[in-house]
Amino acid sequence: MRRFPLLQEWLECSIAAVLYKVASEDEGEILDGNDIYTSDKIVAMQTMTSGNVAEFTKFTLTLDYTKEYDPAKLYRFAVIFSASKEGNSYRAAAGSKMIVDDVEIICE
């Protein structure tokens, strides 16, 4: 018998922001679903799950730096939106839908 997670778990979305160092501007140097949260290239990251939300909700993500940022180096910045909280593990509910609106990235 196959067990399914509680429906409530599938109603939560996942959002993440990852800043990582690259050696060059080469298009091939990109983190993906296999290493976006585990690579030793990561300089700063923040993730969140929405909880059970039925309406548009404003929120702020502030990066947690695990390494020093050097403005002389090259970086890439990834923002990941997943309609299911475990979507980054390729486990999502069929028909999941997420509406993303009015995203603003502020660098200080």
C-alpha atoms as an extended CHARMM CRD file, in Angstrom:
* protein
*
       108  EXT
         1         1  MET       CA              0.0000000000        0.0000000000        0.0000000000  PROA      1               0.0000000000
         2         2  ARG       CA              1.4040000000        3.3790000000       -1.0090000000  PROA      2               0.0000000000
         3         3  ARG       CA              1.1850000000        6.1790000000        1.5430000000  PROA      3               0.0000000000
         4         4  PHE       CA              0.6410000000        9.7590000000        0.4540000000  PROA      4               0.0000000000
         5         5  PRO       CA              1.6280000000       12.8700000000        2.3810000000  PROA      5               0.0000000000
         6         6  LEU       CA             -1.0930000000       14.9010000000        4.0080000000  PROA      6               0.0000000000
         7         7  LEU       CA             -2.8350000000       17.2210000000        1.5770000000  PROA      7               0.0000000000
         8         8  GLN       CA             -1.7770000000       20.1760000000        3.7300000000  PROA      8               0.0000000000
         9         9  GLU       CA              1.8830000000       19.5190000000        2.8880000000  PROA      9               0.0000000000
        10        10  TRP       CA              1.1390000000       19.8410000000       -0.8220000000  PROA      10              0.0000000000
        11        11  LEU       CA             -0.5920000000       23.2000000000       -0.3430000000  PROA      11              0.0000000000
        12        12  GLU       CA              2.6080000000       24.8800000000        0.7790000000  PROA      12              0.0000000000
        13        13  CYS       CA              4.9510000000       26.5380000000       -1.6790000000  PROA      13              0.0000000000
        14        14  SER       CA              8.7230000000       26.8600000000       -1.4210000000  PROA      14              0.0000000000
        15        15  ILE       CA             10.7820000000       29.9430000000       -2.2460000000  PROA      15              0.0000000000
        16        16  ALA       CA             14.5540000000       30.2420000000       -2.1480000000  PROA      16              0.0000000000
        17        17  ALA       CA             17.2840000000       32.7100000000       -3.0590000000  PROA      17              0.0000000000
        18        18  VAL       CA             20.8790000000       31.5640000000       -3.6010000000  PROA      18              0.0000000000
        19        19  LEU       CA             23.9880000000       33.6470000000       -4.3070000000  PROA      19              0.0000000000
        20        20  TYR       CA             26.9350000000       31.5990000000       -5.5440000000  PROA      20              0.0000000000
        21        21  LYS       CA             30.4470000000       32.2630000000       -6.8350000000  PROA      21              0.0000000000
        22        22  VAL       CA             31.4540000000       31.4280000000      -10.4170000000  PROA      22              0.0000000000
        23        23  ALA       CA             34.8620000000       31.3890000000      -12.0890000000  PROA      23              0.0000000000
        24        24  SER       CA             33.7110000000       32.9810000000      -15.3430000000  PROA      24              0.0000000000
        25        25  GLU       CA             30.6650000000       34.3060000000      -17.1670000000  PROA      25              0.0000000000
        26        26  ASP       CA             30.4490000000       31.0010000000      -19.0670000000  PROA      26              0.0000000000
        27        27  GLU       CA             26.8170000000       29.9000000000      -19.4310000000  PROA      27              0.0000000000
        28        28  GLY       CA             27.7580000000       26.3360000000      -18.4430000000  PROA      28              0.0000000000
        29        29  GLU       CA             28.6030000000       27.2540000000      -14.8670000000  PROA      29              0.0000000000
        30        30  ILE       CA             25.1160000000       27.0460000000      -13.4000000000  PROA      30              0.0000000000
        31        31  LEU       CA             23.8640000000       25.2550000000      -10.2890000000  PROA      31              0.0000000000
        32        32  ASP       CA             20.7090000000       23.1880000000      -10.7730000000  PROA      32              0.0000000000
        33        33  GLY       CA             18.2500000000       21.1020000000       -8.7370000000  PROA      33              0.0000000000
        34        34  ASN       CA             20.9860000000       18.6040000000       -7.9010000000  PROA      34              0.0000000000
        35        35  ASP       CA             23.3550000000       21.0690000000       -6.2010000000  PROA      35              0.0000000000
        36        36  ILE       CA             21.6490000000       24.4380000000       -5.7570000000  PROA      36              0.0000000000
        37        37  TYR       CA             21.3730000000       23.9260000000       -1.9680000000  PROA      37              0.0000000000
        38        38  THR       CA             24.5750000000       21.9520000000       -1.3480000000  PROA      38              0.0000000000
        39        39  SER       CA             27.3450000000       23.3580000000       -3.5610000000  PROA      39              0.0000000000
        40        40  ASP       CA             30.5270000000       24.6690000000       -1.9570000000  PROA      40              0.0000000000
        41        41  LYS       CA             30.1850000000       27.6640000000       -4.3250000000  PROA      41              0.0000000000
        42        42  ILE       CA             27.2720000000       29.0490000000       -2.2710000000  PROA      42              0.0000000000
        43        43  VAL       CA             28.0470000000       32.3400000000       -0.5600000000  PROA      43              0.0000000000
        44        44  ALA       CA             24.5800000000       33.2130000000        0.7520000000  PROA      44              0.0000000000
        45        45  MET       CA             21.1630000000       31.5860000000        0.8070000000  PROA      45              0.0000000000
        46        46  GLN       CA             17.6910000000       31.7720000000        2.2910000000  PROA      46              0.0000000000
        47        47  THR       CA             14.7340000000       29.4270000000        1.9090000000  PROA      47              0.0000000000
        48        48  MET       CA             11.1800000000       29.4660000000        3.1660000000  PROA      48              0.0000000000
        49        49  THR       CA              7.9420000000       27.5490000000        2.8650000000  PROA      49              0.0000000000
        50        50  SER       CA              4.6920000000       29.4490000000        2.8300000000  PROA      50              0.0000000000
        51        51  GLY       CA              2.6750000000       27.5100000000        5.3360000000  PROA      51              0.0000000000
        52        52  ASN       CA             -0.9580000000       27.0450000000        4.4190000000  PROA      52              0.0000000000
        53        53  VAL       CA             -1.8200000000       30.3450000000        2.6680000000  PROA      53              0.0000000000
        54        54  ALA       CA             -5.0430000000       30.9810000000        0.7720000000  PROA      54              0.0000000000
        55        55  GLU       CA             -4.3610000000       34.5340000000       -0.4480000000  PROA      55              0.0000000000
        56        56  PHE       CA             -1.5240000000       36.7340000000       -1.6890000000  PROA      56              0.0000000000
        57        57  THR       CA              0.9490000000       37.2920000000        1.1080000000  PROA      57              0.0000000000
        58        58  LYS       CA              3.7770000000       39.8270000000        1.1690000000  PROA      58              0.0000000000
        59        59  PHE       CA              7.0800000000       38.5580000000        2.5450000000  PROA      59              0.0000000000
        60        60  THR       CA             10.7890000000       39.3550000000        2.6620000000  PROA      60              0.0000000000
        61        61  LEU       CA             13.7470000000       36.9920000000        2.3290000000  PROA      61              0.0000000000
        62        62  THR       CA             17.0570000000       38.1340000000        3.7820000000  PROA      62              0.0000000000
        63        63  LEU       CA             20.1150000000       36.1470000000        2.7190000000  PROA      63              0.0000000000
        64        64  ASP       CA             22.2300000000       34.3520000000        5.3190000000  PROA      64              0.0000000000
        65        65  TYR       CA             25.8960000000       34.6940000000        4.3490000000  PROA      65              0.0000000000
        66        66  THR       CA             28.0750000000       31.6570000000        5.0360000000  PROA      66              0.0000000000
        67        67  LYS       CA             31.1000000000       33.0570000000        3.1940000000  PROA      67              0.0000000000
        68        68  GLU       CA             32.4540000000       36.5470000000        2.6770000000  PROA      68              0.0000000000
        69        69  TYR       CA             31.1670000000       38.4360000000       -0.3520000000  PROA      69              0.0000000000
        70        70  ASP       CA             33.9710000000       39.8810000000       -2.4790000000  PROA      70              0.0000000000
        71        71  PRO       CA             32.7300000000       42.5030000000       -4.9860000000  PROA      71              0.0000000000
        72        72  ALA       CA             35.7770000000       41.8120000000       -7.1960000000  PROA      72              0.0000000000
        73        73  LYS       CA             34.5670000000       38.2040000000       -7.8340000000  PROA      73              0.0000000000
        74        74  LEU       CA             31.8320000000       36.9510000000      -10.1950000000  PROA      74              0.0000000000
        75        75  TYR       CA             28.5320000000       35.6460000000       -8.8350000000  PROA      75              0.0000000000
        76        76  ARG       CA             25.1900000000       34.3200000000      -10.0060000000  PROA      76              0.0000000000
        77        77  PHE       CA             21.9420000000       34.8390000000       -8.1500000000  PROA      77              0.0000000000
        78        78  ALA       CA             19.1380000000       32.2780000000       -8.3690000000  PROA      78              0.0000000000
        79        79  VAL       CA             15.5790000000       32.7760000000       -7.1710000000  PROA      79              0.0000000000
        80        80  ILE       CA             13.5670000000       29.5550000000       -7.0500000000  PROA      80              0.0000000000
        81        81  PHE       CA              9.7760000000       29.4340000000       -6.8400000000  PROA      81              0.0000000000
        82        82  SER       CA              8.1400000000       26.0240000000       -6.4060000000  PROA      82              0.0000000000
        83        83  ALA       CA              4.3750000000       25.4580000000       -6.2100000000  PROA      83              0.0000000000
        84        84  SER       CA              4.8570000000       22.5350000000       -3.8060000000  PROA      84              0.0000000000
        85        85  LYS       CA              7.1330000000       22.7550000000       -0.7860000000  PROA      85              0.0000000000
        86        86  GLU       CA              9.0710000000       19.6850000000       -1.9480000000  PROA      86              0.0000000000
        87        87  GLY       CA              9.0750000000       20.6690000000       -5.6190000000  PROA      87              0.0000000000
        88        88  ASN       CA             12.8530000000       21.1500000000       -5.5370000000  PROA      88              0.0000000000
        89        89  SER       CA             13.0360000000       17.3910000000       -4.8770000000  PROA      89              0.0000000000
        90        90  TYR       CA             10.8360000000       16.8310000000       -7.9360000000  PROA      90              0.0000000000
        91        91  ARG       CA              7.9510000000       15.7370000000       -5.6730000000  PROA      91              0.0000000000
        92        92  ALA       CA              5.0010000000       17.9480000000       -6.4450000000  PROA      92              0.0000000000
        93        93  ALA       CA              1.2660000000       17.5190000000       -6.4930000000  PROA      93              0.0000000000
        94        94  ALA       CA             -0.2530000000       17.1580000000       -9.9530000000  PROA      94              0.0000000000
        95        95  GLY       CA             -1.9240000000       20.3840000000      -10.9570000000  PROA      95              0.0000000000
        96        96  SER       CA             -0.0780000000       22.5210000000       -8.4140000000  PROA      96              0.0000000000
        97        97  LYS       CA             -0.3080000000       26.1890000000       -9.3040000000  PROA      97              0.0000000000
        98        98  MET       CA              1.6090000000       29.1500000000       -7.9740000000  PROA      98              0.0000000000
        99        99  ILE       CA              1.1200000000       32.7580000000       -8.9600000000  PROA      99              0.0000000000
       100       100  VAL       CA              4.1570000000       35.0030000000       -8.4810000000  PROA      100             0.0000000000
       101       101  ASP       CA              3.5950000000       38.7240000000       -8.7720000000  PROA      101             0.0000000000
       102       102  ASP       CA              5.5540000000       41.9050000000       -8.1440000000  PROA      102             0.0000000000
       103       103  VAL       CA              8.9530000000       40.4640000000       -7.2120000000  PROA      103             0.0000000000
       104       104  GLU       CA             11.5490000000       43.0210000000       -6.1620000000  PROA      104             0.0000000000
       105       105  ILE       CA             15.2190000000       42.2520000000       -5.5180000000  PROA      105             0.0000000000
       106       106  ILE       CA             17.0060000000       44.8870000000       -3.4410000000  PROA      106             0.0000000000
       107       107  CYS       CA             20.7960000000       44.8430000000       -3.1840000000  PROA      107             0.0000000000
       108       108  GLU       CA             22.3470000000       46.8240000000       -0.3710000000  PROA      108             0.0000000000
